[in-house]
Amino acid sequence: MVEGEFGHVRLRGEISGYKRATSGHVYMSLKDENAVIDAVMWKGAANSLPFQPQDGVEVIATGRLTTFPGRSKYQIVVERMELAGAGALMALLEKLKAKLAGEGLFDRDRKKPLPFMPPVIGVVTSPTGAVIRDILHRLEDRCPTHVIVWPVKVQGEGSAKEVAAAIRGFDAIQPGGPVPRPDLVIVARGGGSIEDLWSFNEEIVVRAVAECSIPIISAVGHETDTTLCDYAADLRAPTPTAAAEIAVPVLADIRLTVAAHGQRAERCARRYVERGRERLDAMARLLPKRDQLLGPQRQRADEAGARLDRGLERRVTLARGGLDRAGAALRPAILERQVERGRDRLASTWRLVQSLNPDRILERGYARITARPGGETLSSAEAARAADTLTLRFRDGTVDVAVDGGGLERPAAKTYDKPKREPKADQSQPKSGTPNQPTLL
């Protein structure tokens, strides 16, 4: 009777006790200020919801009434559910925004600077919409770059999970791998109602954007549309086309700027050389002429040369005077006296040598005894006894004798030539047949 009398109905109420089972089915209650009714939403209908239900959200549920015999209750099987007006949706949005802002996900110090000219850009959007075409065309016009598109659903059940997974996937790409790691990520979607853009307000998307280490530009909706993804991104673009314009500079403008800088640098260098030449010319005009610089030095050189000539003449005169005085001192008489003095000193020295000649005493009858064969002079009887043969040197010659006890044997006499001049000893030979002499010892 309940199912027959009450077919499809629409109820407006606030969600309470929201729970999603492991099977995917949703169980909750809908209430207002006067009543409450249990509600169930099967998995297929729950997956098609454009928003994430939660307690306290006012919704309009469309479905059919039925009974649950296990509890003897009637309930509504919700087939479609939507937020009860923009006010309720905005209240949910503000509540989630306050929560995430309290965690610091929207802080300005978390924002990362965008690269000036990223070599690789990753785009998270639908592959079939006009958004990706607008982005590619705008990038091609401004500065062609390498673009990697991660296709996702941008509306409906599961779209929030796909967008979050795409952002995390880009962030997980390692540099140097088969797929280049993006230097910038653009999250883009076209315009629509708040319900259409609700996926980009989901907490899972906001956290993925905030945790990504790659700079992100959020380009969701048109200029008047704002999502929580915009707050978490490093920069918000009013439109996807504007995001492409922000992502890269205009290549033609860069070329013009580089050319202008080159021309400016050339002009500066040329002007620097011109100013240097002007300063050099000014300094050259201030420098004195060559004759002014060298004139005093030339004059001093001439004066020094004149003084040098006079100095040489004076030096020669002084030297000539000294030479004359020395020549006057060298007269013949003085030279003869000096020669005579030298001769006297030489004769005195010769007389001293003659007086010290050991053979000079032989002229007075003495003899000098030497040992053979060494020839050393003997001065004692003991030394004479120790020798085998002695030589007696007289004034007119020598006699060799042998030592024999108390007397001397007479050996064969040796004769020597008599010395021809003094102070050499007399070396005349003795006569043969000289009789034996008695011993002297």
Backbone torsions as a table, in degrees:
resi	resn	phi	psi	omega
1	MET	NA	-40.2	-180.0
2	VAL	-64.7	-47.3	-178.2
3	GLU	-67.6	-30.2	-178.9
4	GLY	-78.4	-41.6	-178.7
5	GLU	-77.1	-34.6	-179.2
6	PHE	-117.1	94.3	178.6
7	GLY	-76.1	-111.7	177.5
8	HIS	-85.9	130.1	179.9
9	VAL	-129.3	162.6	174.8
10	ARG	-122.9	128.5	-179.5
11	LEU	-122.0	142.6	175.3
12	ARG	-115.3	125.3	-178.4
13	GLY	-167.3	179.4	-178.2
14	GLU	-102.8	135.6	-178.8
15	ILE	-71.4	137.5	177.3
16	SER	-143.0	141.7	177.9
17	GLY	65.1	38.5	-177.2
18	TYR	-68.3	130.7	178.1
19	LYS	-150.6	135.0	177.3
20	ARG	-112.6	122.6	-177.1
21	ALA	-76.9	167.2	178.8
22	THR	-64.5	-22.4	178.0
23	SER	-75.0	-12.0	-178.5
24	GLY	99.6	-10.1	178.9
25	HIS	-78.1	152.4	-176.8
26	VAL	-113.7	134.0	177.3
27	TYR	-124.5	135.8	-178.2
28	MET	-163.6	-178.3	174.9
29	SER	-128.4	148.4	174.6
30	LEU	-114.9	131.3	-175.1
31	LYS	-141.3	158.4	169.4
32	ASP	-132.7	-160.7	-175.7
33	GLU	-74.3	-12.0	-175.4
34	ASN	-117.5	-23.6	-171.3
35	ALA	-152.0	171.4	178.6
36	VAL	-145.9	145.7	178.6
37	ILE	-140.0	140.0	176.1
38	ASP	-72.8	150.4	-179.5
39	ALA	-141.0	146.8	176.0
40	VAL	-133.1	144.1	-179.5
41	MET	-134.4	117.3	-176.7
42	TRP	-70.1	164.7	-170.7
43	LYS	-56.8	-44.0	-177.4
44	GLY	-61.7	-43.3	179.4
45	ALA	-70.8	-35.5	-179.7
46	ALA	-66.2	-35.7	-179.9
47	ASN	-70.0	-20.3	-178.7
48	SER	-92.9	5.0	178.9
49	LEU	-67.4	137.3	179.3
50	PRO	-81.6	-2.1	-179.5
51	PHE	-143.4	169.7	-180.0
52	GLN	-97.7	109.2	-179.6
53	PRO	-65.1	151.1	175.6
54	GLN	-160.0	162.3	-176.4
55	ASP	-61.0	142.0	177.2
56	GLY	91.6	-6.2	-179.0
57	VAL	-89.2	131.2	178.8
58	GLU	-87.7	127.2	-175.5
59	VAL	-132.6	166.4	171.2
60	ILE	-116.0	115.9	-176.7
61	ALA	-105.7	133.4	177.6
62	THR	-115.6	129.7	-179.2
63	GLY	-175.1	-157.6	-179.1
64	ARG	-128.6	145.9	178.9
65	LEU	-82.1	145.0	177.3
66	THR	-155.0	176.7	-179.8
67	THR	-118.3	156.4	176.9
68	PHE	-120.5	101.4	-173.4
69	PRO	-60.3	-27.5	-176.4
70	GLY	-62.3	-25.4	-178.7
71	ARG	-124.2	1.7	-180.0
72	SER	57.0	43.7	-179.9
73	LYS	-124.7	155.3	169.9
74	TYR	-102.8	152.8	-176.0
75	GLN	-150.2	170.0	178.4
76	ILE	-111.9	131.5	174.6
77	VAL	-94.4	106.6	-173.8
78	VAL	-79.3	126.0	176.8
79	GLU	-102.0	-28.3	178.4
80	ARG	-147.2	141.2	-178.6
81	MET	-143.9	137.5	179.5
82	GLU	-139.5	159.4	179.4
83	LEU	-68.8	146.5	-175.8
84	ALA	-82.8	73.8	177.0
85	GLY	88.3	165.2	-178.7
86	ALA	-68.3	-28.4	-179.5
87	GLY	-61.5	-45.9	179.4
88	ALA	-65.3	-40.4	179.6
89	LEU	-65.4	-39.7	178.7
90	MET	-68.1	-34.4	176.5
91	ALA	-62.9	-40.4	177.7
92	LEU	-65.9	-40.0	179.6
93	LEU	-63.9	-44.0	179.9
94	GLU	-65.6	-35.8	179.1
95	LYS	-64.9	-45.0	179.0
96	LEU	-68.8	-36.6	179.0
97	LYS	-63.0	-42.8	179.0
98	ALA	-64.4	-36.6	179.8
99	LYS	-65.6	-49.2	-177.3
100	LEU	-70.3	-34.7	177.1
101	ALA	-65.7	-34.9	176.8
102	GLY	-64.1	-27.2	177.1
103	GLU	-83.0	-4.2	177.6
104	GLY	85.9	14.1	-177.5
105	LEU	-71.6	-18.9	-178.4
106	PHE	-106.3	10.2	-176.2
107	ASP	-65.3	145.4	-178.0
108	ARG	-69.0	-31.9	-178.0
109	ASP	-71.1	-8.8	175.6
110	ARG	-86.0	-10.8	-176.2
111	LYS	-71.6	138.6	179.9
112	LYS	-103.6	143.2	178.2
113	PRO	-70.2	146.4	179.4
114	LEU	-83.7	143.8	175.9
115	PRO	-68.4	148.3	-176.3
116	PHE	-68.5	-46.2	-179.3
117	MET	-138.8	83.0	-175.7
118	PRO	-68.0	128.3	177.6
119	PRO	-67.1	-33.7	-177.7
120	VAL	-129.4	132.5	179.4
121	ILE	-123.1	129.0	174.3
122	GLY	-99.3	137.4	-177.9
123	VAL	-123.1	125.4	176.4
124	VAL	-105.9	107.7	-178.3
125	THR	-167.9	-179.8	177.5
126	SER	-76.7	135.8	-177.7
127	PRO	-77.4	-9.6	-174.2
128	THR	-109.0	-9.5	-176.6
129	GLY	-82.1	178.5	178.6
130	ALA	-78.1	-15.2	-176.4
131	VAL	-62.9	-48.6	-176.4
132	ILE	-65.9	-34.2	177.9
133	ARG	-66.9	-41.3	178.4
134	ASP	-63.2	-41.6	-179.5
135	ILE	-64.8	-45.8	-178.6
136	LEU	-64.4	-42.6	179.6
137	HIS	-64.6	-40.2	-178.6
138	ARG	-68.6	-39.3	176.9
139	LEU	-64.8	-39.2	179.5
140	GLU	-64.5	-38.3	179.8
141	ASP	-70.5	-38.6	-174.0
142	ARG	-85.8	-57.7	-176.6
143	CYS	-158.0	100.6	-177.9
144	PRO	-57.1	132.9	-179.8
145	THR	-146.6	169.7	-179.0
146	HIS	-82.4	126.6	-176.2
147	VAL	-119.8	132.4	175.2
148	ILE	-116.4	122.6	-178.3
149	VAL	-103.1	127.4	173.8
150	TRP	-105.3	104.6	-174.8
151	PRO	-72.4	134.3	179.2
152	VAL	-144.1	163.6	167.8
153	LYS	-81.7	138.1	-177.5
154	VAL	-110.4	9.1	-179.7
155	GLN	-160.4	146.2	176.3
156	GLY	96.0	-177.4	-177.2
157	GLU	-63.5	131.5	177.8
158	GLY	85.5	-7.5	-178.3
159	SER	-66.9	-38.0	-179.9
160	ALA	-62.7	-41.7	179.6
161	LYS	-64.9	-39.8	-179.9
162	GLU	-66.6	-41.5	179.4
163	VAL	-63.3	-44.7	178.9
164	ALA	-63.0	-41.4	179.8
165	ALA	-65.1	-37.2	179.0
166	ALA	-65.4	-42.1	179.5
167	ILE	-63.9	-45.6	178.7
168	ARG	-66.7	-32.4	177.8
169	GLY	-65.5	-44.2	175.2
170	PHE	-59.7	-40.7	-177.7
171	ASP	-69.2	-24.9	-178.0
172	ALA	-84.3	-9.7	179.6
173	ILE	-68.2	130.0	-178.8
174	GLN	-90.6	143.4	177.6
175	PRO	-63.3	142.6	178.3
176	GLY	84.7	4.8	-179.9
177	GLY	-84.9	-176.0	179.7
178	PRO	-64.7	-30.5	176.7
179	VAL	-106.3	123.4	-178.1
180	PRO	-65.2	143.0	178.9
181	ARG	-79.5	128.3	-179.5
182	PRO	-64.9	144.8	172.6
183	ASP	-91.1	-13.5	179.4
184	LEU	-154.1	143.1	179.2
185	VAL	-121.6	133.7	175.5
186	ILE	-113.9	122.0	174.6
187	VAL	-101.3	114.7	-169.5
188	ALA	-132.3	147.9	172.8
189	ARG	-158.7	150.9	177.8
190	GLY	-74.4	179.5	-178.1
191	GLY	-71.9	167.7	-180.0
192	GLY	170.8	-178.0	178.7
193	SER	-74.6	173.2	179.3
194	ILE	-63.6	-31.5	176.9
195	GLU	-69.1	-37.9	179.8
196	ASP	-66.1	-33.5	-177.7
197	LEU	-92.8	5.5	-172.1
198	TRP	-64.0	-26.7	-179.7
199	SER	-58.0	-31.3	-178.7
200	PHE	-85.5	3.1	170.7
201	ASN	-102.2	-4.9	-178.3
202	GLU	-67.5	146.0	-177.2
203	GLU	-62.1	-35.6	-177.6
204	ILE	-65.3	-36.1	178.7
205	VAL	-71.9	-43.9	-178.0
206	VAL	-61.6	-42.9	-179.7
207	ARG	-67.6	-37.6	178.2
208	ALA	-63.4	-41.0	178.6
209	VAL	-65.6	-43.7	-177.5
210	ALA	-67.6	-31.8	-176.4
211	GLU	-89.2	-7.6	-177.0
212	CYS	-71.1	134.8	178.9
213	SER	-83.8	-9.4	177.5
214	ILE	-92.4	136.3	176.5
215	PRO	-57.7	139.1	-174.9
216	ILE	-125.3	135.7	170.3
217	ILE	-108.0	125.6	178.3
218	SER	-96.8	122.5	179.5
219	ALA	-131.6	69.9	-176.0
220	VAL	-107.6	121.1	177.6
221	GLY	80.3	-162.9	179.1
222	HIS	-99.1	-169.4	-172.5
223	GLU	-62.6	-35.0	-177.0
224	THR	-85.3	-10.2	-179.1
225	ASP	-85.9	135.1	179.0
226	THR	-135.2	130.5	177.4
227	THR	-123.3	167.0	177.4
228	LEU	-66.3	-24.7	175.6
229	CYS	-61.9	-34.6	178.3
230	ASP	-63.6	-38.9	-179.2
231	TYR	-69.4	-35.0	-177.3
232	ALA	-81.8	-23.0	-177.7
233	ALA	-70.7	163.1	178.2
234	ASP	-74.1	-24.2	176.8
235	LEU	-156.4	141.3	177.8
236	ARG	-104.9	131.8	174.9
237	ALA	-107.1	139.5	-178.0
238	PRO	-65.0	-31.1	179.7
239	THR	-143.2	162.5	174.6
240	PRO	-59.6	-36.4	177.6
241	THR	-64.6	-41.3	176.9
242	ALA	-63.9	-33.5	177.1
243	ALA	-61.8	-41.5	177.5
244	ALA	-64.4	-38.0	178.4
245	GLU	-67.1	-36.6	178.7
246	ILE	-72.3	-32.8	-172.4
247	ALA	-66.3	-38.9	-175.0
248	VAL	-131.9	151.0	174.0
249	PRO	-80.9	172.2	176.4
250	VAL	-82.0	120.3	-176.2
251	LEU	-62.8	-38.4	178.9
252	ALA	-63.3	-40.7	178.1
253	ASP	-63.7	-38.4	179.1
254	ILE	-64.0	-42.0	178.9
255	ARG	-63.7	-41.8	177.4
256	LEU	-64.1	-40.6	179.4
257	THR	-64.5	-42.6	178.7
258	VAL	-63.8	-42.8	178.8
259	ALA	-63.2	-41.0	178.7
260	ALA	-64.0	-41.2	177.6
261	HIS	-63.6	-39.0	178.5
262	GLY	-63.8	-44.2	177.7
263	GLN	-63.6	-40.5	178.7
264	ARG	-63.9	-42.5	178.9
265	ALA	-63.3	-38.8	178.8
266	GLU	-64.9	-43.2	178.5
267	ARG	-63.5	-41.3	179.1
268	CYS	-62.6	-43.0	179.5
269	ALA	-64.4	-43.1	179.8
270	ARG	-64.7	-41.6	178.7
271	ARG	-65.5	-36.1	178.4
272	TYR	-63.7	-41.3	178.6
273	VAL	-66.3	-41.3	179.6
274	GLU	-63.1	-44.4	178.6
275	ARG	-64.2	-37.5	176.7
276	GLY	-63.8	-40.9	178.2
277	ARG	-64.8	-40.1	178.7
278	GLU	-63.3	-43.5	179.2
279	ARG	-64.3	-36.9	179.4
280	LEU	-66.1	-41.4	178.4
281	ASP	-64.3	-41.2	178.9
282	ALA	-63.2	-42.3	178.7
283	MET	-67.1	-34.8	179.1
284	ALA	-66.9	-35.8	177.9
285	ARG	-68.0	-30.6	-179.5
286	LEU	-79.7	-20.9	-178.9
287	LEU	-70.9	143.1	177.7
288	PRO	-69.3	160.1	180.0
289	LYS	-71.4	168.3	-177.7
290	ARG	-64.7	-42.4	-179.5
291	ASP	-65.2	-34.3	178.1
292	GLN	-66.7	-36.5	180.0
293	LEU	-74.5	-40.1	-173.2
294	LEU	-93.7	-12.7	-178.4
295	GLY	-56.8	-55.1	178.9
296	PRO	-58.9	-38.3	179.4
297	GLN	-66.3	-39.0	177.5
298	ARG	-62.7	-43.0	-179.9
299	GLN	-63.1	-43.8	178.9
300	ARG	-64.4	-34.9	178.0
301	ALA	-66.0	-40.7	178.1
302	ASP	-63.6	-43.3	178.8
303	GLU	-63.4	-40.3	178.5
304	ALA	-64.6	-36.9	177.7
305	GLY	-65.6	-40.2	178.1
306	ALA	-64.3	-43.0	178.6
307	ARG	-63.6	-33.5	179.7
308	LEU	-65.7	-43.0	178.3
309	ASP	-61.1	-46.2	179.7
310	ARG	-63.5	-38.8	179.3
311	GLY	-64.7	-39.3	178.2
312	LEU	-65.5	-42.8	178.2
313	GLU	-60.7	-42.9	179.4
314	ARG	-64.3	-40.3	-179.2
315	ARG	-65.3	-39.3	178.8
316	VAL	-65.7	-40.6	179.4
317	THR	-61.9	-45.2	179.3
318	LEU	-63.2	-40.4	180.0
319	ALA	-66.8	-38.5	179.1
320	ARG	-65.0	-39.9	177.3
321	GLY	-62.6	-42.7	177.7
322	GLY	-62.6	-39.2	179.2
323	LEU	-64.9	-40.4	178.4
324	ASP	-62.8	-42.8	179.7
325	ARG	-64.1	-40.9	177.9
326	ALA	-65.3	-37.8	178.3
327	GLY	-67.0	-35.3	177.4
328	ALA	-65.5	-34.2	179.5
329	ALA	-70.6	-21.0	-177.2
330	LEU	-96.1	54.8	176.6
331	ARG	-77.4	159.9	-177.6
332	PRO	-61.4	-38.4	-178.4
333	ALA	-62.9	-41.4	180.0
334	ILE	-65.6	-38.4	178.3
335	LEU	-66.0	-40.0	179.7
336	GLU	-64.9	-40.1	178.4
337	ARG	-62.6	-40.9	-179.4
338	GLN	-65.9	-37.1	178.5
339	VAL	-68.0	-41.8	178.8
340	GLU	-62.1	-42.3	178.0
341	ARG	-61.5	-40.4	179.0
342	GLY	-65.6	-39.0	179.3
343	ARG	-65.1	-41.2	178.5
344	ASP	-62.8	-43.3	179.1
345	ARG	-63.4	-36.3	179.8
346	LEU	-68.9	-40.8	179.1
347	ALA	-65.9	-40.1	178.7
348	SER	-63.1	-40.8	178.4
349	THR	-65.2	-37.2	-179.1
350	TRP	-68.9	-39.6	176.7
351	ARG	-62.0	-37.0	178.3
352	LEU	-66.2	-40.1	178.8
353	VAL	-64.0	-41.0	179.9
354	GLN	-64.5	-37.2	-179.4
355	SER	-70.8	-26.1	-179.8
356	LEU	-90.9	2.1	179.9
357	ASN	-72.3	122.3	-177.0
358	PRO	-66.1	-21.3	-179.2
359	ASP	-86.2	-6.6	-179.5
360	ARG	-67.3	-29.7	-179.2
361	ILE	-72.4	-16.0	-179.9
362	LEU	-65.7	-22.8	-179.5
363	GLU	-69.1	-16.2	-179.3
364	ARG	-98.2	13.4	174.4
365	GLY	101.3	4.5	178.6
366	TYR	-90.0	160.8	176.0
367	ALA	-127.4	150.1	178.4
368	ARG	-110.5	128.8	-174.5
369	ILE	-102.2	129.9	177.6
370	THR	-129.6	152.9	-179.4
371	ALA	-91.9	149.1	175.1
372	ARG	-111.4	147.3	3.6
373	PRO	-92.6	2.5	-173.9
374	GLY	-70.1	-37.2	179.7
375	GLY	86.9	11.7	179.4
376	GLU	-78.7	146.0	-179.8
377	THR	-74.8	133.4	-179.3
378	LEU	-100.1	138.6	-178.2
379	SER	-122.1	6.6	-179.2
380	SER	-145.2	155.9	178.7
381	ALA	-66.9	-35.4	-179.7
382	GLU	-61.4	-41.3	178.0
383	ALA	-67.4	-33.5	179.1
384	ALA	-69.3	-39.8	178.5
385	ARG	-63.8	-33.2	-177.7
386	ALA	-74.0	-17.3	-177.9
387	ALA	-86.6	153.8	178.3
388	ASP	-82.8	-46.3	-177.3
389	THR	-134.2	141.7	-179.2
390	LEU	-118.9	155.6	174.4
391	THR	-120.4	124.5	177.6
392	LEU	-100.7	118.4	-178.7
393	ARG	-101.4	116.2	176.8
394	PHE	-103.5	-177.0	-178.9
395	ARG	-66.1	-35.5	-173.6
396	ASP	-108.8	8.0	177.6
397	GLY	161.0	-171.6	-178.2
398	THR	-126.3	154.9	177.8
399	VAL	-133.8	129.4	178.0
400	ASP	-93.7	132.5	179.4
401	VAL	-132.0	157.5	176.7
402	ALA	-107.6	146.7	-178.9
403	VAL	-86.0	127.1	-179.1
404	ASP	-145.2	91.3	175.5
405	GLY	60.1	-115.1	-177.4
406	GLY	-94.9	0.9	-178.1
407	GLY	-138.3	-177.4	-177.4
408	LEU	-118.9	135.3	171.7
409	GLU	-85.6	154.3	-176.8
410	ARG	-102.2	107.2	175.0
411	PRO	-82.6	177.2	179.0
412	ALA	-62.0	134.9	-177.2
413	ALA	-77.7	143.6	176.7
414	LYS	-113.4	138.3	179.0
415	THR	-111.0	147.8	-179.6
416	TYR	-130.6	151.8	176.2
417	ASP	-69.5	143.2	178.7
418	LYS	-73.5	134.5	179.9
419	PRO	-61.9	144.2	-176.2
420	LYS	-82.6	-28.3	-177.7
421	ARG	-146.4	159.6	177.7
422	GLU	-78.6	153.6	6.2
423	PRO	-98.4	22.6	-177.1
424	LYS	-71.4	151.2	-177.5
425	ALA	-69.8	153.7	179.3
426	ASP	-70.5	126.9	-176.9
427	GLN	-121.0	31.4	176.5
428	SER	-69.8	147.4	-176.0
429	GLN	-85.4	139.6	176.1
430	PRO	-72.8	159.4	179.0
431	LYS	-73.2	145.7	178.4
432	SER	-70.6	151.7	179.4
433	GLY	78.9	23.0	177.9
434	THR	-67.7	130.5	-178.6
435	PRO	-68.1	158.6	178.0
436	ASN	-61.2	138.9	179.1
437	GLN	-97.3	146.4	175.9
438	PRO	-67.0	158.3	179.4
439	THR	-63.7	144.3	176.8
440	LEU	-94.2	-10.6	-176.1
441	LEU	-101.3	NA	NA
